[in-house]
Each structure stands twice: as structure tokens, then as C-alpha cells.
């Protein structure tokens, strides 16, 4: 389920909670998830992206906030 391919944005990348370098592209410096109209994703892709980002934050792969702001 988390291995959905992007249709037009990025063809070779998968949405997966372990792929933190890919997920960081969709997070701002403050740690907020970019909205759908900026990322040009479909609603299904964005739901999977948000779920993967939240899952990787809970596991500890991604921070909730940036250390640069502290």
C-alpha cells in the first residue's frame, strides 16, 4: 500500500516511510508538511505521503521540528 508510484511528479520514487530523503522534499524547514496544491499530488498520493511522514516521525526517522529553529 505504501509503495504507490507517482504518476507525473516523480516516476522512479516510491512513497515509503523508510525513504527519508524522499520524504524530506515534502517538509518545510519548520517541519510542516507541504500542502497538496504545492506538491501537485493527487489526493490518494497525498494521503499516503502524510501517513508515511507521520509514521517515520513516530519511529524516529524524521524529526517533528527542525534543530535549526531551536
PQR file with spaces between the fields and no chain letter, atoms N, CA, C, O and H, PARSE charges and radii, in Angstrom:
ATOM       1  N    UNK     1       0.821   -1.194    0.000 -0.4000 1.5000
ATOM       2  CA   UNK     1       0.000    0.000    0.000 -0.0000 2.0000
ATOM       3  C    UNK     1       0.863    1.256    0.000  0.5500 1.7000
ATOM       4  O    UNK     1       0.519    2.224   -0.678 -0.5500 1.4000
ATOM       5  N    UNK     2       1.962    1.275    0.729 -0.4000 1.5000
ATOM       6  CA   UNK     2       2.830    2.441    0.767 -0.0000 2.0000
ATOM       7  C    UNK     2       3.738    2.552   -0.448  0.5500 1.7000
ATOM       8  O    UNK     2       4.480    3.527   -0.572 -0.5500 1.4000
ATOM       9  H    UNK     2       2.242    0.489    1.280  0.4000 1.0000
ATOM      10  N    UNK     3       3.696    1.584   -1.337 -0.4000 1.5000
ATOM      11  CA   UNK     3       4.587    1.595   -2.482 -0.0000 2.0000
ATOM      12  C    UNK     3       3.882    2.102   -3.733  0.5500 1.7000
ATOM      13  O    UNK     3       4.023    1.519   -4.808 -0.5500 1.4000
ATOM      14  H    UNK     3       3.094    0.793   -1.236  0.4000 1.0000
ATOM      15  N    UNK     4       3.137    3.167   -3.598 -0.4000 1.5000
ATOM      16  CA   UNK     4       2.424    3.751   -4.723 -0.0000 2.0000
ATOM      17  C    UNK     4       3.379    4.621   -5.533  0.5500 1.7000
ATOM      18  O    UNK     4       4.112    5.432   -4.967 -0.5500 1.4000
ATOM      19  H    UNK     4       3.022    3.641   -2.725  0.4000 1.0000
ATOM      20  N    UNK     5       3.372    4.458   -6.842 -0.4000 1.5000
ATOM      21  CA   UNK     5       4.226    5.275   -7.701 -0.0000 2.0000
ATOM      22  C    UNK     5       3.558    6.616   -7.968  0.5500 1.7000
ATOM      23  O    UNK     5       2.333    6.711   -8.038 -0.5500 1.4000
ATOM      24  H    UNK     5       2.776    3.800   -7.302  0.4000 1.0000
ATOM      25  N    UNK     6       4.375    7.643   -8.116 -0.4000 1.5000
ATOM      26  CA   UNK     6       3.855    8.932   -8.541 -0.0000 2.0000
ATOM      27  C    UNK     6       3.543    8.860  -10.023  0.5500 1.7000
ATOM      28  O    UNK     6       4.305    8.271  -10.789 -0.5500 1.4000
ATOM      29  H    UNK     6       5.371    7.566   -8.059  0.4000 1.0000
ATOM      30  N    UNK     7       2.464    9.436  -10.424 -0.4000 1.5000
ATOM      31  CA   UNK     7       2.095    9.384  -11.823 -0.0000 2.0000
ATOM      32  C    UNK     7       2.868   10.402  -12.639  0.5500 1.7000
ATOM      33  O    UNK     7       3.424   10.047  -13.678 -0.5500 1.4000
ATOM      34  H    UNK     7       1.845    9.915   -9.802  0.4000 1.0000
ATOM      35  N    UNK     8       2.923   11.638  -12.213 -0.4000 1.5000
ATOM      36  CA   UNK     8       3.579   12.647  -13.027 -0.0000 2.0000
ATOM      37  C    UNK     8       4.722   13.352  -12.308  0.5500 1.7000
ATOM      38  O    UNK     8       5.622   13.877  -12.964 -0.5500 1.4000
ATOM      39  H    UNK     8       2.472   11.926  -11.369  0.4000 1.0000
ATOM      40  N    UNK     9       4.709   13.377  -10.994 -0.4000 1.5000
ATOM      41  CA   UNK     9       5.715   14.153  -10.264 -0.0000 2.0000
ATOM      42  C    UNK     9       7.087   13.491  -10.333  0.5500 1.7000
ATOM      43  O    UNK     9       8.010   14.058  -10.916 -0.5500 1.4000
ATOM      44  H    UNK     9       3.978   12.950  -10.462  0.4000 1.0000
ATOM      45  N    UNK    10       7.236   12.336   -9.766 -0.4000 1.5000
ATOM      46  CA   UNK    10       8.492   11.601   -9.760 -0.0000 2.0000
ATOM      47  C    UNK    10       8.192   10.157  -10.115  0.5500 1.7000
ATOM      48  O    UNK    10       7.492    9.468   -9.374 -0.5500 1.4000
ATOM      49  H    UNK    10       6.486   11.875   -9.292  0.4000 1.0000
ATOM      50  N    UNK    11       8.702    9.702  -11.215 -0.4000 1.5000
ATOM      51  CA   UNK    11       8.302    8.397  -11.714 -0.0000 2.0000
ATOM      52  C    UNK    11       9.055    7.240  -11.070  0.5500 1.7000
ATOM      53  O    UNK    11       8.522    6.131  -11.028 -0.5500 1.4000
ATOM      54  H    UNK    11       9.271   10.262  -11.818  0.4000 1.0000
ATOM      55  N    UNK    12      10.248    7.444  -10.576 -0.4000 1.5000
ATOM      56  CA   UNK    12      11.048    6.335  -10.072 -0.0000 2.0000
ATOM      57  C    UNK    12      11.065    6.219   -8.554  0.5500 1.7000
ATOM      58  O    UNK    12      11.669    5.288   -8.023 -0.5500 1.4000
ATOM      59  H    UNK    12      10.681    8.345  -10.611  0.4000 1.0000
ATOM      60  N    UNK    13      10.426    7.129   -7.850 -0.4000 1.5000
ATOM      61  CA   UNK    13      10.445    7.101   -6.392 -0.0000 2.0000
ATOM      62  C    UNK    13       9.156    6.506   -5.848  0.5500 1.7000
ATOM      63  O    UNK    13       8.095    6.623   -6.462 -0.5500 1.4000
ATOM      64  H    UNK    13       9.935    7.885   -8.282  0.4000 1.0000
ATOM      65  N    UNK    14       9.260    5.873   -4.699 -0.4000 1.5000
ATOM      66  CA   UNK    14       8.121    5.281   -4.027 -0.0000 2.0000
ATOM      67  C    UNK    14       7.841    6.067   -2.754  0.5500 1.7000
ATOM      68  O    UNK    14       8.746    6.652   -2.160 -0.5500 1.4000
ATOM      69  H    UNK    14      10.121    5.779   -4.200  0.4000 1.0000
ATOM      70  N    UNK    15       6.598    6.073   -2.349 -0.4000 1.5000
ATOM      71  CA   UNK    15       6.231    6.664   -1.066 -0.0000 2.0000
ATOM      72  C    UNK    15       6.370    5.561   -0.028  0.5500 1.7000
ATOM      73  O    UNK    15       5.573    4.624    0.012 -0.5500 1.4000
ATOM      74  H    UNK    15       5.862    5.597   -2.832  0.4000 1.0000
ATOM      75  N    UNK    16       7.388    5.683    0.807 -0.4000 1.5000
ATOM      76  CA   UNK    16       7.654    4.675    1.819 -0.0000 2.0000
ATOM      77  C    UNK    16       8.190    5.391    3.054  0.5500 1.7000
ATOM      78  O    UNK    16       8.960    6.343    2.929 -0.5500 1.4000
ATOM      79  H    UNK    16       8.036    6.444    0.774  0.4000 1.0000
ATOM      80  N    UNK    17       7.796    4.950    4.230 -0.4000 1.5000
ATOM      81  CA   UNK    17       8.196    5.637    5.454 -0.0000 2.0000
ATOM      82  C    UNK    17       9.687    5.524    5.725  0.5500 1.7000
ATOM      83  O    UNK    17      10.225    6.316    6.499 -0.5500 1.4000
ATOM      84  H    UNK    17       7.170    4.177    4.331  0.4000 1.0000
ATOM      85  N    UNK    18      10.369    4.567    5.115 -0.4000 1.5000
ATOM      86  CA   UNK    18      11.799    4.389    5.335 -0.0000 2.0000
ATOM      87  C    UNK    18      12.652    5.260    4.422  0.5500 1.7000
ATOM      88  O    UNK    18      13.846    5.426    4.671 -0.5500 1.4000
ATOM      89  H    UNK    18       9.933    3.924    4.487  0.4000 1.0000
ATOM      90  N    UNK    19      12.067    5.812    3.381 -0.4000 1.5000
ATOM      91  CA   UNK    19      12.799    6.636    2.420 -0.0000 2.0000
ATOM      92  C    UNK    19      12.772    8.092    2.883  0.5500 1.7000
ATOM      93  O    UNK    19      12.005    8.902    2.364 -0.5500 1.4000
ATOM      94  H    UNK    19      11.097    5.677    3.178  0.4000 1.0000
ATOM      95  N    UNK    20      13.624    8.420    3.872 -0.4000 1.5000
ATOM      96  CA   UNK    20      13.562    9.741    4.493 -0.0000 2.0000
ATOM      97  C    UNK    20      14.078   10.843    3.575  0.5500 1.7000
ATOM      98  O    UNK    20      13.637   11.986    3.691 -0.5500 1.4000
ATOM      99  H    UNK    20      14.247    7.762    4.294  0.4000 1.0000
ATOM     100  N    UNK    21      14.986   10.537    2.678 -0.4000 1.5000
ATOM     101  CA   UNK    21      15.493   11.560    1.767 -0.0000 2.0000
ATOM     102  C    UNK    21      14.403   12.014    0.806  0.5500 1.7000
ATOM     103  O    UNK    21      14.348   13.186    0.434 -0.5500 1.4000
ATOM     104  H    UNK    21      15.344    9.608    2.584  0.4000 1.0000
ATOM     105  N    UNK    22      13.554   11.106    0.410 -0.4000 1.5000
ATOM     106  CA   UNK    22      12.423   11.446   -0.446 -0.0000 2.0000
ATOM     107  C    UNK    22      11.357   12.208    0.334  0.5500 1.7000
ATOM     108  O    UNK    22      10.775   13.161   -0.185 -0.5500 1.4000
ATOM     109  H    UNK    22      13.600   10.154    0.712  0.4000 1.0000
ATOM     110  N    UNK    23      11.099   11.804    1.559 -0.4000 1.5000
ATOM     111  CA   UNK    23      10.058   12.447    2.359 -0.0000 2.0000
ATOM     112  C    UNK    23      10.454   13.858    2.786  0.5500 1.7000
ATOM     113  O    UNK    23       9.582   14.703    2.987 -0.5500 1.4000
ATOM     114  H    UNK    23      11.571   11.031    1.981  0.4000 1.0000
ATOM     115  N    UNK    24      11.742   14.126    2.928 -0.4000 1.5000
ATOM     116  CA   UNK    24      12.194   15.462    3.318 -0.0000 2.0000
ATOM     117  C    UNK    24      11.898   16.512    2.267  0.5500 1.7000
ATOM     118  O    UNK    24      11.856   17.701    2.580 -0.5500 1.4000
ATOM     119  H    UNK    24      12.450   13.439    2.765  0.4000 1.0000
ATOM     120  N    UNK    25      11.692   16.102    1.036 -0.4000 1.5000
ATOM     121  CA   UNK    25      11.356   17.043   -0.031 -0.0000 2.0000
ATOM     122  C    UNK    25       9.981   17.654    0.172  0.5500 1.7000
ATOM     123  O    UNK    25       9.691   18.714   -0.383 -0.5500 1.4000
ATOM     124  H    UNK    25      11.725   15.135    0.781  0.4000 1.0000
ATOM     125  N    UNK    26       9.134   17.010    0.953 -0.4000 1.5000
ATOM     126  CA   UNK    26       7.768   17.451    1.158 -0.0000 2.0000
ATOM     127  C    UNK    26       7.549   18.055    2.534  0.5500 1.7000
ATOM     128  O    UNK    26       6.406   18.200    2.967 -0.5500 1.4000
ATOM     129  H    UNK    26       9.369   16.149    1.404  0.4000 1.0000
ATOM     130  N    UNK    27       8.629   18.411    3.234 -0.4000 1.5000
ATOM     131  CA   UNK    27       8.544   19.016    4.561 -0.0000 2.0000
ATOM     132  C    UNK    27       9.274   20.352    4.525  0.5500 1.7000
ATOM     133  O    UNK    27      10.366   20.445    3.964 -0.5500 1.4000
ATOM     134  H    UNK    27       9.558   18.293    2.882  0.4000 1.0000
ATOM     135  N    UNK    28       8.680   21.389    5.119 -0.4000 1.5000
ATOM     136  CA   UNK    28       9.321   22.699    5.168 -0.0000 2.0000
ATOM     137  C    UNK    28      10.415   22.718    6.227  0.5500 1.7000
ATOM     138  O    UNK    28      10.617   21.736    6.941 -0.5500 1.4000
ATOM     139  H    UNK    28       7.793   21.313    5.575  0.4000 1.0000
ATOM     140  N    UNK    29      11.111   23.830    6.322 -0.4000 1.5000
ATOM     141  CA   UNK    29      12.179   23.981    7.315 -0.0000 2.0000
ATOM     142  C    UNK    29      11.600   23.937    8.729  0.5500 1.7000
ATOM     143  O    UNK    29      12.248   23.451    9.656 -0.5500 1.4000
ATOM     144  H    UNK    29      10.948   24.628    5.742  0.4000 1.0000
ATOM     145  N    UNK    30      10.375   24.448    8.890 -0.4000 1.5000
ATOM     146  CA   UNK    30       9.734   24.432   10.203 -0.0000 2.0000
ATOM     147  C    UNK    30       9.221   23.048   10.582  0.5500 1.7000
ATOM     148  O    UNK    30       8.852   22.830   11.736 -0.5500 1.4000
ATOM     149  H    UNK    30       9.848   24.843    8.137  0.4000 1.0000
ATOM     150  N    UNK    31       9.190   22.115    9.646 -0.4000 1.5000
ATOM     151  CA   UNK    31       8.727   20.766    9.925 -0.0000 2.0000
ATOM     152  C    UNK    31       7.299   20.506    9.492  0.5500 1.7000
ATOM     153  O    UNK    31       6.738   19.456    9.804 -0.5500 1.4000
ATOM     154  H    UNK    31       9.489   22.293    8.709  0.4000 1.0000
ATOM     155  N    UNK    32       6.703   21.448    8.775 -0.4000 1.5000
ATOM     156  CA   UNK    32       5.327   21.287    8.321 -0.0000 2.0000
ATOM     157  C    UNK    32       5.296   20.512    7.004  0.5500 1.7000
ATOM     158  O    UNK    32       6.217   20.608    6.193 -0.5500 1.4000
ATOM     159  H    UNK    32       7.159   22.301    8.521  0.4000 1.0000
ATOM     160  N    UNK    33       4.245   19.758    6.809 -0.4000 1.5000
ATOM     161  CA   UNK    33       4.063   19.010    5.569 -0.0000 2.0000
ATOM     162  C    UNK    33       3.491   19.961    4.519  0.5500 1.7000
ATOM     163  O    UNK    33       2.537   20.692    4.786 -0.5500 1.4000
ATOM     164  H    UNK    33       3.496   19.680    7.468  0.4000 1.0000
ATOM     165  N    UNK    34       4.085   19.944    3.319 -0.4000 1.5000
ATOM     166  CA   UNK    34       3.629   20.825    2.257 -0.0000 2.0000
ATOM     167  C    UNK    34       2.215   20.448    1.812  0.5500 1.7000
ATOM     168  O    UNK    34       1.871   19.268    1.757 -0.5500 1.4000
ATOM     169  H    UNK    34       4.859   19.350    3.102  0.4000 1.0000
ATOM     170  N    UNK    35       1.397   21.456    1.494 -0.4000 1.5000
ATOM     171  CA   UNK    35       0.031   21.148    1.063 -0.0000 2.0000
ATOM     172  C    UNK    35      -0.010   20.557   -0.344  0.5500 1.7000
ATOM     173  O    UNK    35       0.967   20.596   -1.092 -0.5500 1.4000
ATOM     174  H    UNK    35       1.676   22.415    1.539  0.4000 1.0000
ATOM     175  N    UNK    36      -1.140   20.027   -0.662 -0.4000 1.5000
ATOM     176  CA   UNK    36      -1.308   19.299   -1.913 -0.0000 2.0000
ATOM     177  C    UNK    36      -1.189   20.190   -3.138  0.5500 1.7000
ATOM     178  O    UNK    36      -0.683   19.750   -4.170 -0.5500 1.4000
ATOM     179  H    UNK    36      -1.934   19.995   -0.055  0.4000 1.0000
ATOM     180  N    UNK    37      -1.639   21.415   -3.048 -0.4000 1.5000
ATOM     181  CA   UNK    37      -1.589   22.286   -4.222 -0.0000 2.0000
ATOM     182  C    UNK    37      -0.165   22.731   -4.553  0.5500 1.7000
ATOM     183  O    UNK    37       0.098   23.143   -5.683 -0.5500 1.4000
ATOM     184  H    UNK    37      -2.051   21.772   -2.210  0.4000 1.0000
ATOM     185  N    UNK    38       0.745   22.658   -3.606 -0.4000 1.5000
ATOM     186  CA   UNK    38       2.147   22.977   -3.888 -0.0000 2.0000
ATOM     187  C    UNK    38       2.932   21.784   -4.417  0.5500 1.7000
ATOM     188  O    UNK    38       3.860   21.952   -5.208 -0.5500 1.4000
ATOM     189  H    UNK    38       0.531   22.324   -2.688  0.4000 1.0000
ATOM     190  N    UNK    39       2.569   20.596   -3.989 -0.4000 1.5000
ATOM     191  CA   UNK    39       3.303   19.407   -4.413 -0.0000 2.0000
ATOM     192  C    UNK    39       2.750   18.801   -5.686  0.5500 1.7000
ATOM     193  O    UNK    39       3.398   17.949   -6.293 -0.5500 1.4000
ATOM     194  H    UNK    39       1.815   20.460   -3.347  0.4000 1.0000
ATOM     195  N    UNK    40       1.554   19.226   -6.108 -0.4000 1.5000
ATOM     196  CA   UNK    40       0.908   18.723   -7.330 -0.0000 2.0000
ATOM     197  C    UNK    40       0.653   17.221   -7.282  0.5500 1.7000
ATOM     198  O    UNK    40       0.789   16.526   -8.289 -0.5500 1.4000
ATOM     199  H    UNK    40       1.028   19.918   -5.615  0.4000 1.0000
ATOM     200  N    UNK    41       0.284   16.729   -6.108 -0.4000 1.5000
ATOM     201  CA   UNK    41      -0.027   15.315   -5.953 -0.0000 2.0000
ATOM     202  C    UNK    41      -1.534   15.107   -5.980  0.5500 1.7000
ATOM     203  O    UNK    41      -2.305   16.028   -5.713 -0.5500 1.4000
ATOM     204  H    UNK    41       0.174   17.293   -5.289  0.4000 1.0000
ATOM     205  N    UNK    42      -1.937   13.902   -6.302 -0.4000 1.5000
ATOM     206  CA   UNK    42      -3.360   13.570   -6.203 -0.0000 2.0000
ATOM     207  C    UNK    42      -3.712   13.397   -4.732  0.5500 1.7000
ATOM     208  O    UNK    42      -2.833   13.323   -3.873 -0.5500 1.4000
ATOM     209  H    UNK    42      -1.311   13.154   -6.519  0.4000 1.0000
ATOM     210  N    UNK    43      -4.994   13.333   -4.459 -0.4000 1.5000
ATOM     211  CA   UNK    43      -5.415   13.210   -3.058 -0.0000 2.0000
ATOM     212  C    UNK    43      -4.985   11.871   -2.469  0.5500 1.7000
ATOM     213  O    UNK    43      -4.620   11.800   -1.295 -0.5500 1.4000
ATOM     214  H    UNK    43      -5.708   13.393   -5.157  0.4000 1.0000
ATOM     215  N    UNK    44      -5.026   10.819   -3.266 -0.4000 1.5000
ATOM     216  CA   UNK    44      -4.607    9.497   -2.789 -0.0000 2.0000
ATOM     217  C    UNK    44      -3.110    9.490   -2.485  0.5500 1.7000
ATOM     218  O    UNK    44      -2.688    8.946   -1.464 -0.5500 1.4000
ATOM     219  H    UNK    44      -5.322   10.877   -4.219  0.4000 1.0000
ATOM     220  N    UNK    45      -2.310   10.087   -3.359 -0.4000 1.5000
ATOM     221  CA   UNK    45      -0.874   10.148   -3.132 -0.0000 2.0000
ATOM     222  C    UNK    45      -0.554   10.992   -1.916  0.5500 1.7000
ATOM     223  O    UNK    45       0.344   10.655   -1.143 -0.5500 1.4000
ATOM     224  H    UNK    45      -2.652   10.529   -4.188  0.4000 1.0000
ATOM     225  N    UNK    46      -1.279   12.085   -1.738 -0.4000 1.5000
ATOM     226  CA   UNK    46      -1.006   12.958   -0.598 -0.0000 2.0000
ATOM     227  C    UNK    46      -1.381   12.295    0.716  0.5500 1.7000
ATOM     228  O    UNK    46      -0.670   12.463    1.708 -0.5500 1.4000
ATOM     229  H    UNK    46      -2.008   12.359   -2.365  0.4000 1.0000
ATOM     230  N    UNK    47      -2.473   11.549    0.753 -0.4000 1.5000
ATOM     231  CA   UNK    47      -2.847   10.823    1.972 -0.0000 2.0000
ATOM     232  C    UNK    47      -1.771    9.808    2.343  0.5500 1.7000
ATOM     233  O    UNK    47      -1.417    9.684    3.515 -0.5500 1.4000
ATOM     234  H    UNK    47      -3.050   11.413   -0.052  0.4000 1.0000
ATOM     235  N    UNK    48      -1.249    9.082    1.355 -0.4000 1.5000
ATOM     236  CA   UNK    48      -0.201    8.092    1.621 -0.0000 2.0000
ATOM     237  C    UNK    48       1.088    8.782    2.053  0.5500 1.7000
ATOM     238  O    UNK    48       1.802    8.281    2.921 -0.5500 1.4000
ATOM     239  H    UNK    48      -1.536    9.183    0.403  0.4000 1.0000
ATOM     240  N    UNK    49       1.387    9.935    1.445 -0.4000 1.5000
ATOM     241  CA   UNK    49       2.579   10.700    1.813 -0.0000 2.0000
ATOM     242  C    UNK    49       2.497   11.178    3.257  0.5500 1.7000
ATOM     243  O    UNK    49       3.459   11.033    4.012 -0.5500 1.4000
ATOM     244  H    UNK    49       0.807   10.341    0.739  0.4000 1.0000
ATOM     245  N    UNK    50       1.364   11.744    3.648 -0.4000 1.5000
ATOM     246  CA   UNK    50       1.183   12.239    5.013 -0.0000 2.0000
ATOM     247  C    UNK    50       1.273   11.096    6.013  0.5500 1.7000
ATOM     248  O    UNK    50       1.888   11.235    7.070 -0.5500 1.4000
ATOM     249  H    UNK    50       0.583   11.861    3.035  0.4000 1.0000
ATOM     250  N    UNK    51       0.663    9.975    5.680 -0.4000 1.5000
ATOM     251  CA   UNK    51       0.716    8.809    6.563 -0.0000 2.0000
ATOM     252  C    UNK    51       2.152    8.305    6.718  0.5500 1.7000
ATOM     253  O    UNK    51       2.557    7.920    7.815 -0.5500 1.4000
ATOM     254  H    UNK    51       0.164    9.862    4.821  0.4000 1.0000
ATOM     255  N    UNK    52       2.922    8.306    5.633 -0.4000 1.5000
ATOM     256  CA   UNK    52       4.310    7.851    5.691 -0.0000 2.0000
ATOM     257  C    UNK    52       5.175    8.814    6.496  0.5500 1.7000
ATOM     258  O    UNK    52       6.035    8.378    7.262 -0.5500 1.4000
ATOM     259  H    UNK    52       2.593    8.619    4.742  0.4000 1.0000
ATOM     260  N    UNK    53       4.959   10.116    6.332 -0.4000 1.5000
ATOM     261  CA   UNK    53       5.723   11.105    7.098 -0.0000 2.0000
ATOM     262  C    UNK    53       5.425   10.971    8.586  0.5500 1.7000
ATOM     263  O    UNK    53       6.343   10.999    9.406 -0.5500 1.4000
ATOM     264  H    UNK    53       4.261   10.470    5.710  0.4000 1.0000
ATOM     265  N    UNK    54       4.166   10.829    8.936 -0.4000 1.5000
ATOM     266  CA   UNK    54       3.801   10.690   10.347 -0.0000 2.0000
ATOM     267  C    UNK    54       4.338    9.395   10.942  0.5500 1.7000
ATOM     268  O    UNK    54       4.750    9.363   12.102 -0.5500 1.4000
ATOM     269  H    UNK    54       3.421   10.806    8.270  0.4000 1.0000
ATOM     270  N    UNK    55       4.333    8.333   10.151 -0.4000 1.5000
ATOM     271  CA   UNK    55       4.859    7.052   10.626 -0.0000 2.0000
ATOM     272  C    UNK    55       6.366    7.132   10.860  0.5500 1.7000
ATOM     273  O    UNK    55       6.871    6.603   11.850 -0.5500 1.4000
ATOM     274  H    UNK    55       3.998    8.359    9.209  0.4000 1.0000
ATOM     275  N    UNK    56       7.082    7.792    9.951 -0.4000 1.5000
ATOM     276  CA   UNK    56       8.530    7.899   10.136 -0.0000 2.0000
ATOM     277  C    UNK    56       8.878    8.847   11.284  0.5500 1.7000
ATOM     278  O    UNK    56       9.928    8.689   11.907 -0.5500 1.4000
ATOM     279  H    UNK    56       6.672    8.222    9.146  0.4000 1.0000
ATOM     280  N    UNK    57       8.028    9.818   11.574 -0.4000 1.5000
ATOM     281  CA   UNK    57       8.257   10.684   12.729 -0.0000 2.0000
ATOM     282  C    UNK    57       8.076    9.910   14.025  0.5500 1.7000
ATOM     283  O    UNK    57       8.860   10.075   14.960 -0.5500 1.4000
ATOM     284  H    UNK    57       7.176    9.946   11.067  0.4000 1.0000
ATOM     285  N    UNK    58       7.058    9.075   14.091 -0.4000 1.5000
ATOM     286  CA   UNK    58       6.798    8.307   15.313 -0.0000 2.0000
ATOM     287  C    UNK    58       7.913    7.306   15.568  0.5500 1.7000
ATOM     288  O    UNK    58       8.316    7.100   16.713 -0.5500 1.4000
ATOM     289  H    UNK    58       6.421    8.941   13.332  0.4000 1.0000
ATOM     290  N    UNK    59       8.410    6.689   14.515 -0.4000 1.5000
ATOM     291  CA   UNK    59       9.503    5.721   14.656 -0.0000 2.0000
ATOM     292  C    UNK    59      10.806    6.423   15.042  0.5500 1.7000
ATOM     293  O    UNK    59      11.645    5.845   15.734 -0.5500 1.4000
ATOM     294  H    UNK    59       8.083    6.856   13.585  0.4000 1.0000
ATOM     295  N    UNK    60      10.973    7.668   14.595 -0.4000 1.5000
ATOM     296  CA   UNK    60      12.177    8.415   14.934 -0.0000 2.0000
ATOM     297  C    UNK    60      13.099    8.655   13.757  0.5500 1.7000
ATOM     298  O    UNK    60      14.230    9.105   13.944 -0.5500 1.4000
ATOM     299  H    UNK    60      10.292    8.138   14.034  0.4000 1.0000
ATOM     300  N    UNK    61      12.651    8.368   12.566 -0.4000 1.5000
ATOM     301  CA   UNK    61      13.494    8.585   11.393 -0.0000 2.0000
ATOM     302  C    UNK    61      13.503   10.046   10.965  0.5500 1.7000
ATOM     303  O    UNK    61      14.518   10.545   10.478 -0.5500 1.4000
ATOM     304  H    UNK    61      11.733    8.003   12.414  0.4000 1.0000
ATOM     305  N    UNK    62      12.378   10.734   11.142 -0.4000 1.5000
ATOM     306  CA   UNK    62      12.265   12.159   10.837 -0.0000 2.0000
ATOM     307  C    UNK    62      11.954   12.913   12.120  0.5500 1.7000
ATOM     308  O    UNK    62      11.216   12.411   12.968 -0.5500 1.4000
ATOM     309  H    UNK    62      11.554   10.329   11.537  0.4000 1.0000
ATOM     310  N    UNK    63      12.508   14.119   12.274 -0.4000 1.5000
ATOM     311  CA   UNK    63      12.195   14.902   13.474 -0.0000 2.0000
ATOM     312  C    UNK    63      10.829   15.590   13.353  0.5500 1.7000
ATOM     313  O    UNK    63      10.348   15.853   12.250 -0.5500 1.4000
ATOM     314  H    UNK    63      13.107   14.527   11.585  0.4000 1.0000
ATOM     315  N    UNK    64      10.220   15.872   14.497 -0.4000 1.5000
ATOM     316  CA   UNK    64       8.965   16.616   14.495 -0.0000 2.0000
ATOM     317  C    UNK    64       9.225   18.085   14.198  0.5500 1.7000
ATOM     318  O    UNK    64       8.448   18.715   13.481 -0.5500 1.4000
ATOM     319  H    UNK    64      10.610   15.659   15.393  0.4000 1.0000
ATOM     320  N    UNK    65      10.315   18.643   14.743 -0.4000 1.5000
ATOM     321  CA   UNK    65      10.714   20.006   14.464 -0.0000 2.0000
ATOM     322  C    UNK    65      12.188   20.018   14.091  0.5500 1.7000
ATOM     323  O    UNK    65      12.923   19.078   14.397 -0.5500 1.4000
ATOM     324  H    UNK    65      10.946   18.130   15.326  0.4000 1.0000
ATOM     325  N    UNK    66      12.613   21.082   13.432 -0.4000 1.5000
ATOM     326  CA   UNK    66      13.997   21.196   12.999 -0.0000 2.0000
ATOM     327  C    UNK    66      14.865   21.704   14.158  0.5500 1.7000
ATOM     328  O    UNK    66      14.428   22.530   14.959 -0.5500 1.4000
ATOM     329  H    UNK    66      12.017   21.845   13.184  0.4000 1.0000
ATOM     330  N    UNK    67      16.088   21.201   14.232 -0.4000 1.5000
ATOM     331  CA   UNK    67      17.016   21.662   15.263 -0.0000 2.0000
ATOM     332  C    UNK    67      17.545   23.050   14.955  0.5500 1.7000
ATOM     333  O    UNK    67      18.047   23.732   15.848 -0.5500 1.4000
ATOM     334  H    UNK    67      16.443   20.529   13.582  0.4000 1.0000
ATOM     335  N    UNK    68      17.441   23.479   13.698 -0.4000 1.5000
ATOM     336  CA   UNK    68      17.913   24.804   13.308 -0.0000 2.0000
ATOM     337  C    UNK    68      17.076   25.913   13.933  0.5500 1.7000
ATOM     338  O    UNK    68      17.561   27.029   14.117 -0.5500 1.4000
ATOM     339  H    UNK    68      17.034   22.925   12.972  0.4000 1.0000
ATOM     340  N    UNK    69      15.820   25.611   14.260 -0.4000 1.5000
ATOM     341  CA   UNK    69      14.940   26.629   14.843 -0.0000 2.0000
ATOM     342  C    UNK    69      15.154   26.816   16.329  0.5500 1.7000
ATOM     343  O    UNK    69      14.750   27.840   16.880 -0.5500 1.4000
ATOM     344  H    UNK    69      15.426   24.704   14.111  0.4000 1.0000
ATOM     345  N    UNK    70      15.776   25.858   16.993 -0.4000 1.5000
ATOM     346  CA   UNK    70      15.943   25.938   18.449 -0.0000 2.0000
ATOM     347  C    UNK    70      17.103   26.788   18.839  0.5500 1.7000
ATOM     348  O    UNK    70      17.374   26.954   20.028 -0.5500 1.4000
ATOM     349  H    UNK    70      16.103   25.026   16.545  0.4000 1.0000
